[in-house]
Amino acid sequence: MLDETIDRAKRRYYKLVILVGPTGSGKTDAMLHINTTKGYHYINLSLELSKNLLDIPVEERSSHVQEYIEDLLPPTEDIVLLDNTELLFTPELQIDPLRLFHIISREKILIVSWNGTYNGNTLTYAEPNHPEYRAYTTKEVDAEIYSLNKEMVK
């Protein structure tokens, strides 16, 4: 079923698949399985991005994030797996991770792990009252959503 979701994403303006599930739901295992079986390029985003941002002053980091992520994407790969995306949600970066994924997914199919929930109307990241909490309505989310909690919901 994830293959069908990826096929639908290929036909979208934003070629984005959000693999959503709470902590411990198997997002990383699913990503590694896809990497092994399909050969899609896998990136541990928080690890790689943090290496690039380490020497940048905190107040300047947000202006470098998109460029650094785009530099991590291999030019010859059409489909890329972005796992461990937590760093993008830190309040210090002051960016909108979903908007960033939308922009980057115009050029490549991105399959992005998302630590949260999707109920058919709202995509959330983290829990309410958590500093990294985000909530997006279906209208704001221009992506294919694949939930690890239940059957594909969008």
N, C-alpha and C positions, 0 to 999 in steps of 0.2 A: 504493500500500500504506500510506503514511502516513495517507491519508484514512481507511482502515479502522481504523487504530490510534486515530485521533482519535475516530471514531464509537464505538468500544468504551469509550474514556475517558469519554464523555458519560454512560454508563450506570453509572459507578462512583461510590462514595461519595467517594473522592478522585479528582477529575477531572484526573489528572496523566499527562502523556506525557513520558518522559525520552528525549531524543534524544542517544544516547550514541556517542562516538567519540573516538579519541585526537587529540592536537593535529595540525592539518593535514588532518583527515578530511573537512572540508567542512560542519561544523555551522553555521557562520555563513552560508555560501552557501545552505544548505538553508533556514535561517530567513528569510533575505532573499527567497528564491524564494517561500516560503509567504506572506510578507508581501505580495509583489507580486501573486501569482496569486489569493490568497484574501482579501486585505485584512485579515488579522488584525493586531492591534496589536503592534508590535515594540518591545521595550525592551532597550537595552544596560544590563543591570542593574548591572554593576560601575561603569560611568561614572556613572549616575544616583544610585546609592546612595552612592558616594564623595562626590559633591557635597553630599548631605544630612548625611553623617557628619563632614565636614571640621571643623566647629566644635564637635563634641561631644568631650569628653575620652575618651581611649581606654578607660578603665575603665567608661564609661557607654554605649558604643556598642552593645553587644549588646542592651541593653534597648530600643533604638529601631529595630532592624533590621526587625522584622515590621511595625511601624506605617508606616515609611517605604516599604517595598515595597507595602503595601496602598494607600498614598496614590498610588503611581505607576500603579496599575491603573485604567484608565478605567472609570467606573461603567456605561457603556452598551455595553461590549464583553464578549461571553461567552467569547471565546477570546483569550488573550494569549501572545505569544512572549517568553520570558525568555532572552536570550542573554548570553554573557560573565558567567557566574555565579561566576567565580573568587573574587571578594572574600568571598563567604559562607564559603569554606573556610579563610580565614586563621585561624590559631590564636588571634590576639588577640581575635577576636570571640567565641570560646567558644560557638558555637552549632552545632546539628546541622542542616545545610542540608536534608537529606531530610525531617526532621520539619517544618521550616518550610514546605517545599513542600507537604507533606501538608496542613497546616493551611490554608494559603492556597487550595489547590485544592478545598476544599469548596464555595467560592462561585463559582469561575470555572474554566474549563478552562485549565490551564497547559501549555504546551509549553516544556520547559526543556532548554537545552543542558547537556551533562554531559561534561566532559573526562576520559574514562576508558574502561573496558571493561565488557562484560557477557558472561559465558560461559554463561549459562543457570542458574547457581547463585549467582553473586556479582556484585554491581555494585560496581565500584571507582572511586574518584576519585584521580587522580595515581598515582604509582608507590610501591611500598613503600619505606620509609625517607625519603620526602619529608615535610616537616612538615605538609603539607595532606592526606596520604593518608587515605582513608576506605575501608572495605569493609563492604558490607551484604549479608546473605544474602537470597535471594529471599523468605523469610518476612517480612523487615523492609520490603521494598519493595512498597508497595501502589500500584502504578502500571502503566501500559502502557509497555513499554520498546521503543524502536525503535533498532536498532543500524545505524550507517552502514557498519559493516564487512561485514555480511552481511544476509541477509533478516531480517525482523522475528523476534525470538526469544521474545517473550512476548506 
